[in-house]
Amino acid sequence: MENHTPEALHNAKRLRSEMSLPEVLLWRQLRQRQSGMKFRRQHPIGNFIVDFCCIERKLVVEIDGKAHDMGDRPDRDAKRDEWLRSRGFTVVRFPAEGVLRDVAAVAESLAALCIEAPPPSAAGATATSPKGGGF
């Protein structure tokens, strides 16, 4: 089942080639599957593109640079996170400088989170839909 808009898919493909340094460094760690879980980078969900997503655990990982603290961005991030949570996703945010400081520790914390969290039940999962919302 498709869970994203065509526009989000197009933008996600473009963003994969424009990842920030912290995103690239974390992706190098996540793609090794230390947790046994498969992560996707710049993954479209609804109208949004998340930095990283483990579909099996419904885990979204966002890397926040300084721009996330400016203007209306904190409010937009909060609304986006709420929309994702309403669809059964857990959203975890890391400051970009923390990833740069110790990317291995961030990857290890994500691996531990994946191991601790059981996969969501299919019966309780809410499907995301291209017509289902977003901002």
Secondary structure, DSSP 8 states (H G I E B T S, - for coil): ---B-HHHHHHHHHHHTS--HHHHHHHHHHTT-TTS---EEEEEEBTEEEEEEETTTTEEEEEE-GGGGSTTHHHHHHHHHHHHHHTT-EEEEEEHHHHHH-HHHHHHHHHHHHHHS----TTT-----TTS---
